[in-house]
Amino acid sequence: MVSLIHPPMTNEALVQITRQEVERYVGFSPQAELYPILDDEHQTYAVAIIPHWPRQYPPDIVVMARVVEDKVIIEVETTDKPLIDALMINGGIPREQIVLAYAGETPSNTGK
């Protein structure tokens, strides 16, 4: 059996992939507008949902991820299409570099 070992991705690559994959969550909704929130300075990427009037629910964050050093930290995940899958399958990011903070995981080598 062959074991696949992926070399760690650089911070720059993680930022580029995370930004791209989070932005893909912006799409059409008949009940709301979806807005990308892309902060390259702080390496934080999110999508907000703002419902149309009359509002049936409050504005919220659909997905949010931060890149901290050599990790992608997924802070919020409220979709049926997990960001972790997009990052790993589409972006090729190794699982070891993804932290599911919303599920209680913590980064092992960062103080942030």
VENTANOR-V939689 format. One record per backbone hydrogen bond with DSSP energy under -1.0 kcal/mol. NH is the residue of the N-H (numbers start at 1). CO is the residue of the C=O. If there is no record, write none. Layout:
# VENTANOR-V939689
nh:co
NH:CO
NH:CO
This chain:
# VENTANOR-V939689
nh:co
14:10
15:11
16:12
17:13
18:14
19:15
20:16
21:17
22:18
23:19
24:20
25:22
26:23
33:50
35:48
37:46
39:44
44:39
45:65
46:37
47:63
48:35
49:60
50:33
52:31
60:49
62:47
64:76
65:45
66:73
67:43
68:71
71:68
72:97
73:66
74:99
75:64
76:64
78:62
86:82
87:83
88:84
89:85
90:86
91:86
93:87
97:94
98:95
99:72
101:99
102:74
103:100
104:101
105:100
